[in-house]
Amino acid sequence: MLYLHIEPDQQLWLDAFASEAPDLKVVTAEDNPDPDKVRWVAAWNPSEGLFGRFPNLEAVFALGAGVDAFVRRDDLSEDVPLIRLLDAGMAEQMVEYILWATLTVQRDFDRYQQLQQQQKWQEHTARLKKQMRLGILGLGALGQEVATQLAAYGYPVSGWKRSPLELEGVRVFTGDQGLDDLVTQSDVLISLLPNTPQTRGLLNGELLKKLPQGAALVNVARGVQVVDEDLLQLLDSGHLRFAALDVFHEEPLPPEHPFWTHPAIRVTPHMAAATLPEPAVEQVVANLKKLEAGEEPAGLVKAESGY
């Protein structure tokens, strides 16, 4: 028996499970299931104490790429496999979001918006794609797909990963020196990094100052990776031109936060890439079959890395 814990659109998920695995019994809180019979939980934003209700829990499926709400919990033993989604339709959405942010700078749409407010008719010279160097921090499964799609679209794409990797059409940097090298040659810096102790606060003034004059930042990873005050200072000074932010230290973003009103910042409500039920359920069902066969599931979260 699999217990589903997700809002909203719960029925869409139930329908997807019924279509993909009609023999799998999927229950929700409304069914008041026997806790002893629940073997697996598939959830997003799990409530406090959720996993502790099921004494025979064999695995937990995070219905998203991030697992912040699942790790280091008192009610979930490290002995219970935690499995995250690897894409589930998110890569294409991420590419669209990054293209929007990149084109905002490339085609001066941010400046045209300001000119419209001033009722000024003034044309700017557009840049070509080959003049927009994209630097992607984080080349996991999602980051690799995003990087290769953007490279295929015609942008010069570089990526950074702690361990070496070969990726067609993408120049890959590794290590601390590689991080500096990538940042210094990125016109648009994009974070797709996981949330770990090493990535929290990584996007601080010291690192962001190494971006070229007039560069842009796109954060679709985790808000805690950005030092807000440092970013605001670099935007105010003109060193950075633009920031597209989809994630924040506190969500929803508090009404008094200066990001809301800063002219060089675009705020979106953590919507850059939503999990789509159909491909997500396909992954969950495929991994259930692997678990039953004694195989390692795709997306298994490693305790030592947290992702």
N, C-alpha and C positions, 0 to 999 in steps of 0.2 A: 504494500500500500504506500502510495506517495502522497504526502501532505503538501498542498499548494498554499503559499502565503504571499499574496501580491495584490496591490491596488495601484491604480484603478484597472479597469478592463479585465477583471477576473474571468468573466465568461468567455472572452476571446481566448484566454489561455486554456480554459477547460475544453473549449471546442477544438483547439489545436492538439491537445493531448488525445482527445477522443478520435481525431482523424489519424494521427500518427501512430498511436498505440492503443487500439480499441480494447485490448485485453488487460491493459494496465488500469488498476483501480486508483483513481485520483480523487482525493477528498479535500474539503476546506473546513474552516471552523464552523460553517453553517451545518455541516453534516454531523458534527459532534462525534468524531470517530473514536474508536477504542485506541488510546495512546500506545498500548502494548503491540498493536498490529501495524503501526507506522514504521516502515523500514527506511524511508527516504523523505527528505524535505527539500522542496524547491521553493526558494524565497527571494524576495528583494526587500530591503529595509526591515529585517526581522525584528520583531518586538522583543523587549527584554524578557529573558527567561524562556523564549519559545522552544529552543532545542532541548532544554532540560525536562520538558514535558513528555519526551518520548524515550523510554528506557532502552529500546531495542534499535536505536538509530544506527544505520549502517553507512550513510553518506548524506552530505548536504550539497545541494546545487545552488550556486549563486546565480541569479538570473540577470547577470550583467558582467562587465569586464572587471570592475572594481570589487574588492572584497573587504573594504575598510570596516564595514559593519559586521563582518563575520569573524575576523581574527581577534585574538586576545580577549575572548569572552569567557566568563565563568561557566556558562551553560553549554559550551561546545568543546569537547575534549579534542586535543590534538591527534588522538588516535582515530577520530572519525574523519574520513577523507572529505576534504572541501574541494569542490570542483567549480571553476568559473567558466563563463562563456568565452570563446576565442574571437568571435566576430558577431554572428547572428544579425547581419545586416547593418552593423555599426560602421564598418569601414567606409562604405559608400557615403553615408551621411557625414562622417568626419571629413572626407574629401570635399564634399559640397561646402561645409562650413569653412574650411581652410581656404578654399577657392574664393568664397565670398570675402573673407578678410584680406586675402592677398590682392584681389581685384580692387578692393576699396582703396588700397595704397597705389597699386599699379596704374589704375585709371583715374586716380585723384577724386574718387567719389566723396571722400571725407571733406576735401576742400570745396568741391562743388556744393555740398550741403551748406557749408558756411557761407559761400557766396550767394546762395539762394536766400538765406536768412538776411543777408545784407542787400539783396536785390541788385547784385552786381553780375554783369554779363562778361565773363572772362574765361578764356580757354587756356588749358594747360597742355603741355606736350606729354603724350602718353608714352609709357615705357613698354618695351617688348617683353614677352615671357622670359626670354633668355637673359634679360637684365634683372630678373627677380630671383635671387638665390634663396632657396628655402632650406632651413636647417631644422631637422626634426630630432627632438630629444626623446629617446625611447623607441627602440625597434623590437618590441615584442611582436606577437602575432598580428595584433591590430596595427601597430606602427609600421611593420614591414609592408602590409597591404596598402596602407595609406601612402607610404613613400613611393612604392612602385607605381601606383596609379598616378600620382602627381608627376613623377618623372616621365611616364608615358604621355602625359598631357603636354609635355614640352618644357617644363620648368627644370632648371638645374637644382637637383635635390641632394642634400647631404644628410646623414643621420649619425646619431651618437648612441653607442651601446657600450656597456662596461666590458663585454667580452667580444672578441673578433667575430665578424660575420661578413659573408659575401652576399651582396644583393644586387641583382641586375639593374643597371641604370642609376644606381645610388652609390655615392662615395661614403664609406662608413669610417667614422672616427671612433677611437676607443681611448679609455683612460683619462686622467686629469688633463694631460696636455692636449689630447684629442678634443676634449670639451672646449677648451679655450680656442683651439684652432677652428672648430666649427662655428662658435659664436662670433668670432671676429670676421667671418665671411658670410654671415647670414643677414639678408635684407629683411626676412621674416623668420623669426624664431618661434617654433611651435613645440609646445610641451605635450607629449603623450606618455609621460613617465608614470610608473606606478607610485603609490604612496608608501614610502619607506622612510625610516629615520634618515637615510642618506639624501633623499630628495626633498625633504621638508626644508623650506627656506632656501632652496638652491637658486631660485630666481631672485637674487638679491641685487643690491646696487653694485657690488663688486663685479659680479658676472655680467649684468646687463649693461654696464658701462663699456664693456668690450664689444658690444654690437656696433656696427657702423653708424655714423651720424644719420638720423632720419629713419632708422630701422623700426620695425613693428614687432609686437609680441602677441602671440595667440596662445591662450591657455585653455585647453580642453581636457586637462588631466585632473588635478586636484588644486583647490584654492590655497592650501597650506604650503604649496611650493613657492608662492609669490610672497615677497615681503612688500606689503601694500605701500608703506610709506616710501620705500626706495623707488618703486615704480612711479608713484605720483611725482616724486622729485625729478626723475629723469624725463618725464613727460612735460613738466612745467618748465624745465630748462631748455627743452627743445631737442635734447639729445635723441630721445625716442619720439617718434611722430604719432604712433597709433597703437592701441591695444584692444584686442577683442577678447573678452573674458567671459567664459561660460561657467566657471566654477569659482567658489569663494570660501574664505575661512568659515563664515557663517552663512547658512542657507535656510530660508530666503535671505538675500542681502538686506541688511537693516536699512530702513528709510533714510537714516542720517548719514549713511556712508558716502564719502566724497566721490566714489566711482560713479554713482548715479548721475551726477551733474557735470562731470569732467568732460569738456568738449572733445578730447582726444580718445575717449574710452567708449566702447560699445559693450553694453551689458546684456547678456542673454541668460535665461533662467535654467541653466543646466540641461539644455536641449540639443546640444551639438550632435548627439548620436543616441537615439532611443533604441532600446532592445525591442526587436520585432518578434512577436510570439511564435510564428511558424518556424523560422530558422532556429530560434532558441530551443524550442521543443524538440526539433530534430536532433540537436546536439545532446540534450538531456537523455532522450531515449537511446541514442547510440551509445552514450556512456553507461547507461544502465545495463545494456547488453554486454559491454566490456567488463563491468564489475561482476556480472553474473558468470562471465567466462573466466574470471580470475586475471583479467588483463588490466593494465594501467589505463585509466581514462584520460582523454585529452583535456587539458586545462586543469590538471591536478595542481592544487596550490601547495608549494613547498614551504614547510614551517620556517626554514632558515631564512628565506627571502621574503615571505609574506605575500607572494604572488606566483 
